[in-house]
Amino acid sequence: METRKVQVTGGSTYTVSLPKSWATANDVSAGSVVECYPEDDALLLTPQRESDRQKGTLDISNLEGERLTRAVMTMYVSGFDIIALEASRITTDQRRAIRSATQGLVGVEVLEETTNSVVIQDLLDSSELSIVNAVNRMRLIAASMLEDAVTALIENDDDIARDVIERDDDVDRLWLVVSRIFRATLRSPRASEELGVSREDCFDYHSSARQLERVADHAVKISKLAMKLEDVSEEVADALVELYDETFDVFEKSLDALFADDTDEATELGHDALEAVLEIDEHTRSIDHLLRDLDSVQAQSLGLIVDSLSRSADYGGNIAETALQKAAPRP
């Protein structure tokens, strides 16, 4: 940390000098333009950069399969708009992994291909992306997935179960978009300003999106188990539907709290959701007792489904806690 004394020039203009080491490291010299971003009692200073798209290069010679797919996704989340993947010779399997990665990303397409390189580009304008809309979209998809997963189980409908599993890709793509936007706000205050959302709120939306991604994963888990199970008894089915209704109530209240503009409303909804989670914990224990009389294989599968619904409620509780923090007064 360095300190500077504020001076007055011209009778009304406040001036302060920049640390030379910082200026040199960031190519700031006489005539350079810096951007100032006020944040409450803080002032963030950054060199003005041209809005050229960020390009990154990755040597994929030793990467293939899932490792290559994850590497491409990591470059995307890190904020690169153009990603050049290079090797002495790119194999057919590597090209297949790259295509798999681009299909799992929003707005990304292959720009050019040669024997030793593949260039992919994000075609979306990052300034037009909305972290609020992305999280809201995740909310809608995850909620419908969880509902349909329970329906697939109760009605023994494998087609519905398969549809739930396929929709998980949509949630995963949106999760990567949210992560990309969030990391952009960490790197540059300009990104937060363009979004119209504070960096603290971006953090809250990012952490909540992670919970939604996990709820979707549990909807997939329930659907896969539903495809293996035969008809469920009416007594067990009624108990699972009741548990789902309670879980969905937590889910909706926590997300309503997260998106609420009124802090009192957000606080009330957040507390209601957290109190409901405690009641669900008690309910799951009663269902576990009910499953003891069933065949061991069926009881185990249904027990995993109960656990997934309970965990989904817990994730809703995590969102409720985030909503309470978001609504709390800030120092």
Disulfide bonds with the S-S distance in Angstrom:
none
